[in-house]
Amino acid sequence: MGRDGAEGLLAMRQAGAFTIAQDKTSSVVYGMPRVAAEIGAACQVVPLRQISAAAMAIHTR
């Protein structure tokens, strides 16, 4: 479950995007984020409540 989304995220990362996936602890269903982490599609894996802060940190670099 979640392979197509994770592969899309990987394509974004390979194109130069900074990608973020939700961590296991804060996920109701960990399918796509798990696969994203496994295939190296996520630059960062963070809890749900920290995703916006992680995105803003990249934006301000």
Backbone atoms as SQL, in Angstrom:
CREATE TABLE atoms (id INTEGER PRIMARY KEY, chain TEXT, resi INTEGER, resn TEXT, atom TEXT, x REAL, y REAL, z REAL);
INSERT INTO atoms VALUES
  (1, 'A', 1, 'MET', 'N', 0.834, -1.184, 0.000),
  (2, 'A', 1, 'MET', 'CA', 0.000, 0.000, 0.000),
  (3, 'A', 1, 'MET', 'C', 0.879, 1.250, 0.000),
  (4, 'A', 2, 'GLY', 'N', 0.542, 2.213, -0.841),
  (5, 'A', 2, 'GLY', 'CA', 1.227, 3.480, -0.852),
  (6, 'A', 2, 'GLY', 'C', 2.414, 3.589, -1.783),
  (7, 'A', 3, 'ARG', 'N', 2.668, 2.569, -2.569),
  (8, 'A', 3, 'ARG', 'CA', 3.856, 2.579, -3.418),
  (9, 'A', 3, 'ARG', 'C', 3.781, 3.672, -4.487),
  (10, 'A', 4, 'ASP', 'N', 2.600, 3.878, -5.086),
  (11, 'A', 4, 'ASP', 'CA', 2.500, 4.877, -6.153),
  (12, 'A', 4, 'ASP', 'C', 2.771, 6.286, -5.623),
  (13, 'A', 5, 'GLY', 'N', 2.266, 6.610, -4.448),
  (14, 'A', 5, 'GLY', 'CA', 2.528, 7.921, -3.851),
  (15, 'A', 5, 'GLY', 'C', 3.992, 8.093, -3.492),
  (16, 'A', 6, 'ALA', 'N', 4.592, 7.042, -2.958),
  (17, 'A', 6, 'ALA', 'CA', 6.008, 7.096, -2.587),
  (18, 'A', 6, 'ALA', 'C', 6.888, 7.251, -3.830),
  (19, 'A', 7, 'GLU', 'N', 6.517, 6.582, -4.903),
  (20, 'A', 7, 'GLU', 'CA', 7.288, 6.712, -6.140),
  (21, 'A', 7, 'GLU', 'C', 7.153, 8.113, -6.724),
  (22, 'A', 8, 'GLY', 'N', 5.973, 8.716, -6.585),
  (23, 'A', 8, 'GLY', 'CA', 5.792, 10.107, -7.003),
  (24, 'A', 8, 'GLY', 'C', 6.658, 11.045, -6.182),
  (25, 'A', 9, 'LEU', 'N', 6.723, 10.788, -4.874),
  (26, 'A', 9, 'LEU', 'CA', 7.573, 11.597, -3.990),
  (27, 'A', 9, 'LEU', 'C', 9.040, 11.430, -4.365),
  (28, 'A', 10, 'LEU', 'N', 9.440, 10.207, -4.703),
  (29, 'A', 10, 'LEU', 'CA', 10.819, 9.955, -5.127),
  (30, 'A', 10, 'LEU', 'C', 11.132, 10.721, -6.412),
  (31, 'A', 11, 'ALA', 'N', 10.204, 10.747, -7.346),
  (32, 'A', 11, 'ALA', 'CA', 10.415, 11.500, -8.587),
  (33, 'A', 11, 'ALA', 'C', 10.594, 12.987, -8.282),
  (34, 'A', 12, 'MET', 'N', 9.819, 13.501, -7.340),
  (35, 'A', 12, 'MET', 'CA', 9.969, 14.900, -6.943),
  (36, 'A', 12, 'MET', 'C', 11.353, 15.144, -6.342),
  (37, 'A', 13, 'ARG', 'N', 11.783, 14.239, -5.462),
  (38, 'A', 13, 'ARG', 'CA', 13.106, 14.398, -4.837),
  (39, 'A', 13, 'ARG', 'C', 14.209, 14.340, -5.881),
  (40, 'A', 14, 'GLN', 'N', 14.099, 13.410, -6.805),
  (41, 'A', 14, 'GLN', 'CA', 15.109, 13.275, -7.860),
  (42, 'A', 14, 'GLN', 'C', 15.149, 14.503, -8.769),
  (43, 'A', 15, 'ALA', 'N', 14.027, 15.224, -8.831),
  (44, 'A', 15, 'ALA', 'CA', 13.962, 16.447, -9.635),
  (45, 'A', 15, 'ALA', 'C', 14.445, 17.668, -8.859),
  (46, 'A', 16, 'GLY', 'N', 14.838, 17.466, -7.594),
  (47, 'A', 16, 'GLY', 'CA', 15.405, 18.549, -6.816),
  (48, 'A', 16, 'GLY', 'C', 14.533, 19.096, -5.705),
  (49, 'A', 17, 'ALA', 'N', 13.349, 18.535, -5.516),
  (50, 'A', 17, 'ALA', 'CA', 12.465, 19.010, -4.452),
  (51, 'A', 17, 'ALA', 'C', 12.942, 18.508, -3.086),
  (52, 'A', 18, 'PHE', 'N', 12.681, 19.294, -2.052),
  (53, 'A', 18, 'PHE', 'CA', 12.902, 18.841, -0.685),
  (54, 'A', 18, 'PHE', 'C', 11.625, 18.165, -0.249),
  (55, 'A', 19, 'THR', 'N', 11.696, 16.901, 0.122),
  (56, 'A', 19, 'THR', 'CA', 10.504, 16.119, 0.415),
  (57, 'A', 19, 'THR', 'C', 10.429, 15.728, 1.887),
  (58, 'A', 20, 'ILE', 'N', 9.209, 15.673, 2.393),
  (59, 'A', 20, 'ILE', 'CA', 8.960, 15.370, 3.798),
  (60, 'A', 20, 'ILE', 'C', 7.892, 14.287, 3.875),
  (61, 'A', 21, 'ALA', 'N', 8.102, 13.314, 4.751),
  (62, 'A', 21, 'ALA', 'CA', 7.103, 12.274, 4.996),
  (63, 'A', 21, 'ALA', 'C', 6.759, 12.247, 6.483),
  (64, 'A', 22, 'GLN', 'N', 5.557, 11.836, 6.770),
  (65, 'A', 22, 'GLN', 'CA', 5.087, 11.723, 8.153),
  (66, 'A', 22, 'GLN', 'C', 5.678, 10.487, 8.819),
  (67, 'A', 23, 'ASP', 'N', 6.018, 10.593, 10.099),
  (68, 'A', 23, 'ASP', 'CA', 6.608, 9.466, 10.816),
  (69, 'A', 23, 'ASP', 'C', 5.557, 8.427, 11.220),
  (70, 'A', 24, 'LYS', 'N', 6.027, 7.266, 11.620),
  (71, 'A', 24, 'LYS', 'CA', 5.149, 6.155, 11.969),
  (72, 'A', 24, 'LYS', 'C', 4.273, 6.461, 13.187),
  (73, 'A', 25, 'THR', 'N', 4.863, 7.072, 14.197),
  (74, 'A', 25, 'THR', 'CA', 4.146, 7.314, 15.445),
  (75, 'A', 25, 'THR', 'C', 2.908, 8.182, 15.257),
  (76, 'A', 26, 'SER', 'N', 2.986, 9.182, 14.407),
  (77, 'A', 26, 'SER', 'CA', 1.854, 10.091, 14.231),
  (78, 'A', 26, 'SER', 'C', 0.927, 9.703, 13.081),
  (79, 'A', 27, 'SER', 'N', 1.220, 8.612, 12.387),
  (80, 'A', 27, 'SER', 'CA', 0.405, 8.172, 11.255),
  (81, 'A', 27, 'SER', 'C', -0.705, 7.221, 11.693),
  (82, 'A', 28, 'VAL', 'N', -1.892, 7.429, 11.151),
  (83, 'A', 28, 'VAL', 'CA', -2.982, 6.478, 11.357),
  (84, 'A', 28, 'VAL', 'C', -2.722, 5.256, 10.474),
  (85, 'A', 29, 'VAL', 'N', -2.346, 5.515, 9.229),
  (86, 'A', 29, 'VAL', 'CA', -1.957, 4.465, 8.285),
  (87, 'A', 29, 'VAL', 'C', -0.562, 4.838, 7.790),
  (88, 'A', 30, 'TYR', 'N', 0.404, 3.971, 7.984),
  (89, 'A', 30, 'TYR', 'CA', 1.802, 4.278, 7.683),
  (90, 'A', 30, 'TYR', 'C', 2.249, 3.719, 6.336),
  (91, 'A', 31, 'GLY', 'N', 1.334, 3.424, 5.439),
  (92, 'A', 31, 'GLY', 'CA', 1.676, 2.810, 4.158),
  (93, 'A', 31, 'GLY', 'C', 2.603, 3.639, 3.300),
  (94, 'A', 32, 'MET', 'N', 2.123, 4.766, 2.772),
  (95, 'A', 32, 'MET', 'CA', 2.923, 5.577, 1.870),
  (96, 'A', 32, 'MET', 'C', 4.146, 6.177, 2.556),
  (97, 'A', 33, 'PRO', 'N', 4.019, 6.746, 3.762),
  (98, 'A', 33, 'PRO', 'CA', 5.227, 7.279, 4.392),
  (99, 'A', 33, 'PRO', 'C', 6.301, 6.216, 4.651),
  (100, 'A', 34, 'ARG', 'N', 5.876, 5.001, 4.984),
  (101, 'A', 34, 'ARG', 'CA', 6.833, 3.914, 5.220),
  (102, 'A', 34, 'ARG', 'C', 7.590, 3.589, 3.942),
  (103, 'A', 35, 'VAL', 'N', 6.859, 3.437, 2.857),
  (104, 'A', 35, 'VAL', 'CA', 7.510, 3.123, 1.584),
  (105, 'A', 35, 'VAL', 'C', 8.410, 4.283, 1.154),
  (106, 'A', 36, 'ALA', 'N', 7.956, 5.506, 1.356),
  (107, 'A', 36, 'ALA', 'CA', 8.774, 6.676, 1.000),
  (108, 'A', 36, 'ALA', 'C', 10.097, 6.656, 1.752),
  (109, 'A', 37, 'ALA', 'N', 10.051, 6.345, 3.033),
  (110, 'A', 37, 'ALA', 'CA', 11.280, 6.269, 3.825),
  (111, 'A', 37, 'ALA', 'C', 12.167, 5.123, 3.337),
  (112, 'A', 38, 'GLU', 'N', 11.562, 4.004, 3.033),
  (113, 'A', 38, 'GLU', 'CA', 12.329, 2.820, 2.606),
  (114, 'A', 38, 'GLU', 'C', 13.053, 3.033, 1.278),
  (115, 'A', 39, 'ILE', 'N', 12.418, 3.741, 0.345),
  (116, 'A', 39, 'ILE', 'CA', 13.040, 3.913, -0.972),
  (117, 'A', 39, 'ILE', 'C', 13.859, 5.202, -1.083),
  (118, 'A', 40, 'GLY', 'N', 13.971, 5.926, 0.021),
  (119, 'A', 40, 'GLY', 'CA', 14.778, 7.142, 0.018),
  (120, 'A', 40, 'GLY', 'C', 14.097, 8.340, -0.615),
  (121, 'A', 41, 'ALA', 'N', 12.770, 8.324, -0.651),
  (122, 'A', 41, 'ALA', 'CA', 12.030, 9.427, -1.265),
  (123, 'A', 41, 'ALA', 'C', 11.895, 10.632, -0.349),
  (124, 'A', 42, 'ALA', 'N', 12.015, 10.427, 0.954),
  (125, 'A', 42, 'ALA', 'CA', 11.830, 11.516, 1.913),
  (126, 'A', 42, 'ALA', 'C', 13.173, 12.060, 2.389),
  (127, 'A', 43, 'CYS', 'N', 13.350, 13.353, 2.246),
  (128, 'A', 43, 'CYS', 'CA', 14.546, 14.000, 2.798),
  (129, 'A', 43, 'CYS', 'C', 14.469, 14.014, 4.320),
  (130, 'A', 44, 'GLN', 'N', 13.262, 14.184, 4.837),
  (131, 'A', 44, 'GLN', 'CA', 13.022, 14.204, 6.277),
  (132, 'A', 44, 'GLN', 'C', 11.775, 13.390, 6.580),
  (133, 'A', 45, 'VAL', 'N', 11.779, 12.712, 7.719),
  (134, 'A', 45, 'VAL', 'CA', 10.606, 12.012, 8.231),
  (135, 'A', 45, 'VAL', 'C', 10.323, 12.614, 9.609),
  (136, 'A', 46, 'VAL', 'N', 9.169, 13.253, 9.740),
  (137, 'A', 46, 'VAL', 'CA', 8.861, 13.992, 10.970),
  (138, 'A', 46, 'VAL', 'C', 7.424, 13.723, 11.411),
  (139, 'A', 47, 'PRO', 'N', 7.114, 14.007, 12.680),
  (140, 'A', 47, 'PRO', 'CA', 5.734, 13.877, 13.144),
  (141, 'A', 47, 'PRO', 'C', 4.813, 14.858, 12.401),
  (142, 'A', 48, 'LEU', 'N', 3.551, 14.509, 12.315),
  (143, 'A', 48, 'LEU', 'CA', 2.562, 15.322, 11.604),
  (144, 'A', 48, 'LEU', 'C', 2.624, 16.787, 12.035),
  (145, 'A', 49, 'ARG', 'N', 2.681, 17.027, 13.318),
  (146, 'A', 49, 'ARG', 'CA', 2.662, 18.405, 13.825),
  (147, 'A', 49, 'ARG', 'C', 3.921, 19.200, 13.476),
  (148, 'A', 50, 'GLN', 'N', 4.943, 18.545, 12.969),
  (149, 'A', 50, 'GLN', 'CA', 6.185, 19.246, 12.622),
  (150, 'A', 50, 'GLN', 'C', 6.395, 19.428, 11.116),
  (151, 'A', 51, 'ILE', 'N', 5.468, 18.902, 10.322),
  (152, 'A', 51, 'ILE', 'CA', 5.637, 18.990, 8.868),
  (153, 'A', 51, 'ILE', 'C', 5.642, 20.436, 8.392),
  (154, 'A', 52, 'SER', 'N', 4.716, 21.252, 8.868),
  (155, 'A', 52, 'SER', 'CA', 4.685, 22.643, 8.403),
  (156, 'A', 52, 'SER', 'C', 5.949, 23.393, 8.818),
  (157, 'A', 53, 'ALA', 'N', 6.444, 23.150, 10.023),
  (158, 'A', 53, 'ALA', 'CA', 7.675, 23.807, 10.478),
  (159, 'A', 53, 'ALA', 'C', 8.864, 23.360, 9.631),
  (160, 'A', 54, 'ALA', 'N', 8.913, 22.082, 9.279),
  (161, 'A', 54, 'ALA', 'CA', 10.002, 21.579, 8.435),
  (162, 'A', 54, 'ALA', 'C', 9.951, 22.223, 7.054),
  (163, 'A', 55, 'ALA', 'N', 8.752, 22.373, 6.519),
  (164, 'A', 55, 'ALA', 'CA', 8.599, 23.009, 5.206),
  (165, 'A', 55, 'ALA', 'C', 8.991, 24.485, 5.268),
  (166, 'A', 56, 'MET', 'N', 8.598, 25.168, 6.317),
  (167, 'A', 56, 'MET', 'CA', 8.949, 26.579, 6.470),
  (168, 'A', 56, 'MET', 'C', 10.452, 26.756, 6.660),
  (169, 'A', 57, 'ALA', 'N', 11.092, 25.832, 7.360),
  (170, 'A', 57, 'ALA', 'CA', 12.538, 25.923, 7.563),
  (171, 'A', 57, 'ALA', 'C', 13.275, 25.854, 6.232),
  (172, 'A', 58, 'ILE', 'N', 12.803, 25.027, 5.335),
  (173, 'A', 58, 'ILE', 'CA', 13.421, 24.921, 4.016),
  (174, 'A', 58, 'ILE', 'C', 13.165, 26.191, 3.213),
  (175, 'A', 59, 'HIS', 'N', 11.970, 26.705, 3.326),
  (176, 'A', 59, 'HIS', 'CA', 11.595, 27.915, 2.583),
  (177, 'A', 59, 'HIS', 'C', 12.453, 29.117, 2.990),
  (178, 'A', 60, 'THR', 'N', 12.859, 29.167, 4.239),
  (179, 'A', 60, 'THR', 'CA', 13.617, 30.321, 4.731),
  (180, 'A', 60, 'THR', 'C', 15.132, 30.153, 4.609),
  (181, 'A', 61, 'ARG', 'N', 15.597, 29.030, 4.091),
  (182, 'A', 61, 'ARG', 'CA', 17.046, 28.813, 3.929),
  (183, 'A', 61, 'ARG', 'C', 17.610, 29.641, 2.814);
